[in-house]
Amino acid sequence: MKISGILLSLLVMLLILPSLGLAFAVPSVTIETGQETYNYGDHLLMIISVSEITGDTASVYITDPEDRKSILLTPQIIQKTTEFPAPFPFTADDWNNGTYTLEVEYSGDKSSVQFTIEDTGKIGIPFWIKDLAKMWINEPLVTDKDFARAIEYLIQYEIIKIPYTEPEGETISSIPEWVKNNAEWWIEEKISDTEFTLALQYLIKKGIITVNLSNV
């Protein structure tokens, strides 16, 4: 009887131990990016997956090519797989070329992934330029000169590169309405940052948009 009782106890323990292990297991987390290599003008896509929703907040850190680490975001995890698309594109004034590391911490587990930014000639224009363009199109308080100053900024910080050339023909004092149509296509993402920049280069060369290139 004693032997059978011991055997029964062992059997019960063998049945209970796996479930106890699952109960005390640390939830797992993984982080991925939409692609391994990004260009200027692209949007970062992060994908966070968890084995269990615990109610905790995740912490996502980013380390740049110079090994400087900072907090990127602290999302609340409400489903097992969540995509986090960046609202703004990579731009040359905010992001250097090189390899970046993303690290996520969630409920005691960690995961990391790397991505690279390469300069292939594509252009990413800062989001505030698009906001200014919207006001330039819709609000009389933002003038043609204000928009031209924004273009000067892009050239000064080499976000767009325009070699110095004398404008062809007569200088135009105000920007024609059809140029605003072009900007509206860009705002609506019917044309890319690179395509809009090529249009700006043409407009500057033709003297339709005048910027003080001697200062930049």
SULVEN-V483241 format. One record per pair of residues at least 12 apart in sequence whose C-alpha atoms are under 8 Angstrom apart, sorted by the first residue. I is the first residue (numbers start at 1). J is the second residue. Records with the same first field share a line. If there is no record, write none. Layout:
I: J / J
//
This chain:
26: 107 / 108 / 109
27: 50 / 51 / 52 / 107 / 108 / 109
28: 50 / 51 / 52 / 106 / 109 / 110
29: 48 / 49 / 50 / 51 / 104 / 105 / 106 / 109 / 110 / 111
30: 48 / 49 / 50 / 104 / 110 / 111 / 112
31: 46 / 47 / 48 / 49 / 102 / 103 / 104 / 111 / 112 / 113
32: 46 / 47 / 48 / 112 / 113
33: 45 / 46 / 47 / 113 / 115
34: 46 / 47
35: 115
36: 114 / 115 / 116
37: 115 / 116 / 117 / 118
38: 115 / 116 / 117 / 118
39: 90 / 117 / 118 / 119 / 120 / 122
40: 89 / 90 / 91 / 92 / 117 / 118 / 119 / 120 / 121 / 122 / 123 / 124
41: 89 / 90 / 91 / 122 / 123 / 124 / 125 / 193 / 194
42: 89 / 90 / 124
43: 85 / 86 / 87 / 88 / 89 / 90
44: 85 / 86 / 89 / 90
45: 83 / 84 / 85 / 86
46: 83 / 84 / 85
47: 81 / 82 / 83 / 84
48: 80 / 81 / 82 / 83 / 84
49: 80 / 81 / 82
50: 80 / 81
51: 80
52: 80
53: 77 / 78 / 79 / 80
54: 107
55: 76 / 77 / 78
56: 76 / 77 / 106 / 107
57: 74 / 75 / 76 / 77 / 106
58: 74 / 75 / 76 / 77 / 104 / 105 / 106 / 107
59: 71 / 72 / 73 / 74 / 75 / 104 / 105 / 106
60: 72 / 73 / 74 / 102 / 103 / 104 / 105
61: 73 / 102 / 103 / 104
62: 100 / 101 / 102 / 103
63: 100 / 101 / 102
64: 98 / 99 / 100 / 101
65: 96 / 97 / 98 / 99 / 100
88: 126 / 127
89: 124 / 125 / 126 / 127
90: 124
91: 123 / 124 / 125 / 126 / 159
92: 123 / 124 / 158 / 159
93: 157 / 159
96: 117
97: 116 / 117 / 118 / 119
98: 116 / 117 / 118
99: 114 / 115 / 116 / 117
100: 114 / 115 / 116 / 117
101: 113 / 114 / 115
102: 114
122: 193 / 194
123: 159 / 160 / 193 / 194 / 197
124: 159 / 193 / 194
125: 154 / 159 / 193
129: 150
130: 187
132: 147
133: 147 / 183 / 187
134: 184 / 187
137: 180 / 184
144: 174 / 175
148: 209 / 210 / 211
149: 211
151: 211
152: 211 / 212 / 213 / 216
155: 216
156: 216
160: 197
162: 201
164: 213 / 214
165: 205
166: 205
167: 204 / 205 / 206 / 207
168: 205 / 206 / 207
169: 206 / 207
170: 207
171: 207 / 208 / 210
172: 207 / 208 / 209 / 210
174: 208 / 209
175: 208 / 209
176: 208
182: 196
183: 196
//
